[in-house]
Amino acid sequence: MDKIINRLKRIEGQIRGVQKMVEEDRYCIDILVQITAIQSALKNVGFSVTERHINHCVSDAIIKGEGKESIEELMNVMKQFSK
């Protein structure tokens, strides 16, 4: 969890950097490159959270006999995440 929090803090810094770039009227392509990097970083955080959820919450639900519901919930979120 500490890795995820640290990564989110770095992303927060990147977002502030992009905001400053916009305020300074920097070259649009440079801004877009930074936005793409932020999107990729957020997607990777999402994958890390998903992996953690599968290893803990979903596996616990399967052991308790509630796996189907947990998997359906995860699949619904994954559909939204992949948009």
C-alpha positions, 0 to 999 in steps of 0.5 A, a space after each residue: 500500500 505504501 508503494 501505491 501511496 507514494 506513486 499517487 503522490 508523484 502523480 499529484 506532483 506531475 499534475 501540478 507540473 502540467 498545471 504550471 506548464 499550462 499557466 506558462 503557456 508552454 508548447 502543447 505537445 510537451 503538455 500532451 506528453 506529460 498528460 500521457 505519462 500521467 494517464 499511464 501512471 494512473 493506469 498502473 496504479 489501477 492495476 496494482 490496486 486491482 491485483 491487491 483486490 484480487 489477492 485479498 478481497 476476491 480470494 477471501 470471498 471465494 473461500 467464503 463461498 461468495 466468489 461469484 458476486 465478488 468476481 461479478 463486481 470486479 468485472 463491472 469495475 474492470 469494464 469501466 476501468 478499460 474505457 
